[in-house]
Each structure stands twice: as structure tokens, then as C-alpha cells.
Amino acid sequence: MINLLTPDAYVGSIFNITPDRLKSNGIYGLILDIDNTLVATHVRAADKKVLHFISDMNAQGIKTIVVSNGRKERVELFCRPLGIEYVYKALKPLGRGFDIAIEKLKLPENQIAIIGDQLFTDVLGGRLKGIHTILIKPIDLDEPFLIKIKRIFEKPFLTNKQYKDKF
């Protein structure tokens, strides 16, 4: 079980991830979480940094798609200005959302990574699907109550882990 909860990389911010580094690791597709990965949970729209991140990835040949457990309205409003596809109510860590994203990316699993802030949804789901996993330090710890509870259970798995500067 420990391997299912061990990310391939543990990065301080999504903005430390570069297209060149992804490609050097054979990654050409990204499955992205929204809340506390791209923006803080309470933020409804992508800011200029997120817009630049997505457009830079796409311009450099890295395909992107958002996979979120959020409601359609939330995910659609966030993704529309980014011009990228999305899966809402994905039921992460179960396979449904990942299967749809992998199909839309049209890449083999070994060329895809999930980037997210939670072990029990993003990392576990990615591991179960056989894709690369990149855990991001949460942007804002002012989170809904149930997420705070999950963080308590994540803590033992993250003890003594260090964020890398780049991926």
C-alpha cells in the first residue's frame, strides 16, 4: 500500500514544473487537479500565472486536461477561459475520470502524469492507473472540513519528504 501512496515527485508549486523536464521524463500529457493545485480552493477562476502555465505547456507540446471531483459548473467555469478539456465529478481515485482523460489525451499511460495536492485522490488514482504522479504542496490550507480530515491521514505518509525545486 505504501507504494500506491508514494508520488514520483513531490514539488512545492505547479509553477516549478517545466515542459523540458516533463519531456526529459517522457511525459507529454498532464492531468491537472484544480483546487489547491492550480488555484486555492476558494478561487473560482484561473489567474494569469495559470493561463500562462497552461498555454506554455500546450505550446511546448504537453497536452493538458483537468480532472476534478468538483461539480460541472465549477469545473466548466474554470476551464473555459483556459481552452482545455475537463472531466468533472471524476470520482478520484476511482478510474472513471482517469480513463476519460487518458482517452482524450490520446497518449499511452506511461507518457501521462497527474499533478495534484492530495495523496488519497490524485496520487492513489494515478498509481492505480499506472501513470506518473506529481504531488504538489497545497496552495492554501484554509480548506473544507473533510479535506482537513484527509490531511491528518496523509501526514504519516509525507513525514520526512522534501519538496524538490523543479520537475
C-alpha positions in Angstrom: 0.0 0.0 0.0 2.9 2.4 0.7 3.9 2.4 -3.0 0.4 3.4 -4.0 0.7 6.5 -1.9 4.3 7.4 -2.9 4.4 10.1 -5.6 7.0 10.0 -8.3 7.8 13.6 -7.5 6.9 16.0 -4.6 7.0 19.6 -5.8 6.4 22.9 -4.0 4.4 24.5 -6.7 3.0 23.7 -10.1 4.9 26.7 -11.5 8.2 24.8 -10.7 7.3 22.2 -13.3 8.7 22.8 -16.8 7.9 21.4 -20.2 11.5 20.5 -20.8 11.8 18.5 -17.6 8.5 16.7 -18.3 9.7 15.7 -21.8 13.0 14.6 -20.4 11.0 12.2 -18.2 8.9 11.0 -21.2 5.8 12.9 -20.2 3.7 14.5 -22.9 0.3 14.7 -21.2 -0.8 16.3 -17.9 -3.9 15.5 -15.9 -4.4 18.5 -13.6 -6.4 19.0 -10.5 -7.9 22.4 -9.8 -8.4 23.1 -6.1 -5.2 23.7 -4.2 -3.1 22.6 -7.2 -3.8 25.3 -9.8 -5.5 27.8 -7.5 -6.6 28.0 -3.9 -9.8 26.1 -3.1 -11.8 29.3 -2.7 -10.6 30.8 -6.0 -13.1 30.3 -8.9 -11.1 31.5 -11.9 -7.6 30.9 -13.2 -5.2 33.8 -12.8 -2.6 35.0 -15.3 0.0 32.6 -14.0 -2.2 29.6 -14.5 -3.2 30.8 -18.0 0.5 31.2 -18.9 1.4 27.8 -17.4 -1.3 26.0 -19.5 -0.5 27.9 -22.7 3.2 27.3 -22.2 2.7 23.6 -21.7 0.5 23.3 -24.8 2.8 25.4 -26.9 5.7 23.2 -25.9 3.8 20.0 -26.9 2.5 19.0 -23.5 -1.3 18.2 -23.7 -3.4 19.2 -20.7 -6.7 18.2 -19.3 -8.4 19.0 -15.9 -9.8 16.1 -13.9 -11.8 17.2 -10.8 -14.2 15.8 -8.3 -15.9 19.1 -8.5 -19.4 19.9 -9.9 -19.8 20.6 -13.6 -20.5 24.4 -13.1 -17.3 24.9 -11.1 -15.0 22.9 -13.4 -16.6 24.3 -16.6 -16.3 27.9 -15.5 -12.7 27.4 -14.5 -11.6 25.6 -17.7 -13.5 27.5 -20.4 -11.0 30.5 -20.3 -8.1 28.1 -20.4 -9.4 26.4 -23.6 -8.8 22.9 -22.3 -10.9 19.9 -21.9 -12.1 18.7 -18.5 -13.7 15.9 -16.6 -16.0 16.8 -13.7 -17.3 14.6 -10.9 -14.4 12.4 -11.7 -14.7 10.2 -8.5 -11.0 10.2 -8.0 -9.2 8.0 -7.0 -11.5 5.6 -8.9 -10.7 5.1 -12.6 -13.6 6.7 -14.4 -12.2 10.2 -14.6 -8.7 9.0 -15.4 -10.0 6.7 -18.1 -11.8 9.6 -19.8 -8.8 11.9 -19.5 -6.4 9.2 -20.9 -8.7 8.6 -23.8 -9.0 12.4 -24.6 -5.2 12.9 -24.3 -4.6 10.0 -26.8 -1.4 9.1 -25.2 -0.1 5.9 -23.6 -0.3 5.8 -19.8 3.5 5.9 -19.4 3.5 9.4 -21.1 1.0 10.9 -18.8 1.3 12.4 -15.3 -1.3 13.5 -12.8 -0.5 16.7 -10.9 -2.5 17.2 -7.7 -2.3 18.1 -4.0 -3.9 15.0 -2.4 -2.4 11.6 -1.7 -5.7 9.7 -1.5 -7.3 11.1 -4.6 -4.6 12.3 -7.1 -1.6 10.1 -6.2 -3.6 7.0 -5.4 -5.7 7.3 -8.5 -2.7 7.9 -10.7 -0.8 4.9 -9.3 -3.9 2.7 -9.8 -3.9 3.8 -13.4 -0.2 3.3 -14.0 0.5 7.0 -14.7 3.2 9.2 -13.3 2.3 11.1 -10.1 3.4 14.5 -9.1 2.3 15.7 -5.7 2.1 19.5 -5.2 2.3 21.3 -1.9 -1.3 22.6 -1.2 -1.6 26.3 -2.1 -3.9 27.2 0.9 -4.6 25.2 4.0 -7.9 27.0 4.5 -9.8 24.1 3.2 -13.2 22.4 3.6 -13.5 20.3 6.8 -13.4 16.9 5.1 -10.2 17.8 3.3 -8.6 18.9 6.6 -9.5 15.5 7.9 -7.9 13.8 4.9 -4.7 15.8 5.5 -4.4 14.3 9.0 -4.3 10.9 7.5 -1.9 12.0 4.8 0.6 13.3 7.3 2.3 10.0 8.2 2.9 9.2 4.5 4.5 12.6 3.9 6.8 12.7 7.0 10.4 13.3 6.1 9.5 14.0 2.4 11.2 17.1 0.9 9.8 19.2 -1.9 12.1 19.3 -5.0 12.7 22.7 -6.6 12.0 21.5 -10.2 10.3 18.8 -12.1 
